[in-house]
Amino acid sequence: FAARFGGHVKEISDTTFRNFLRPKKSKPIRIGQRLIITNLPIANLPKARQLVIPAGAAFGTGEHPTTAMSLRILEEMTRGLTNGWRLLDLGTGSGILALAGARFGAKEIVALDNDPNAISTARENARRNRVVSVKFFLGDVLAFKPRGKFEIITANLYSELTIAALPLFAPKLADYGLLILSGVMR
């Protein structure tokens, strides 16, 4: 292998390899007073107050500033809502905003991403957290036509896609609805 590709090869023990694969505990992320995001379950915390998103979930664990900001705004803006509102999550990635919406009282959540791996990861995260109120869809934000109106729309997308999709948001937003846009890096 080394002769063909260069570099050097070092053999490691099975124990070292297993330790490498074992999930590492990361610092939990507190979202307001109602939610903690963690990569491993917290035994003494009710399941309704935590979301377990493994650190290996490549599509968002809540640590990225745009995701953390969106989570905090979502938590703050839903404090006064009665249970039963609807959420549309565009660019769902790991499903973290959709799953947080479920924890904050959304009765119906529609989540979309154009990456099949992201949708697979999001569905697994929903299963892991026993959230059944989310419907995940694979598709293009610009072509997606969800039914009805939503009290909250989250879109953690690249700025160019957000700008292109802006005209599509208004007809889907309920009166006095909330639009949380993120992902804009400049």
HELIX and SHEET records of a PDB file:
HELIX    1   1 ALA A    2  PHE A    5  1                                   4    
HELIX    2   2 ASP A   14  LEU A   21  1                                   8    
HELIX    3   3 LYS A   47  ARG A   49  5                                   3    
HELIX    4   4 PRO A   65  MET A   77  1                                  13    
HELIX    5   5 ILE A   96  ARG A  103  1                                   8    
HELIX    6   6 PRO A  116  ARG A  128  1                                  13    
HELIX    7   7 SER A  159  PHE A  169  1                                  11    
HELIX    8   8 ALA A  170  LYS A  172  5                                   3    
SHEET    1   A 3 ILE A  29  ILE A  31  0                                        
SHEET    2   A 3 LEU A  35  THR A  38 -1                                        
SHEET    3   A 3 GLN A  50  VAL A  52  1                                        
SHEET    1   B 5 VAL A 134  LEU A 138  0                                        
SHEET    2   B 5 GLU A 108  ASP A 113  1                                        
SHEET    3   B 5 ARG A  86  LEU A  90  1                                        
SHEET    4   B 5 PHE A 150  ASN A 156  1                                        
SHEET    5   B 5 LEU A 173  SER A 182  1                                        
END                                                                             
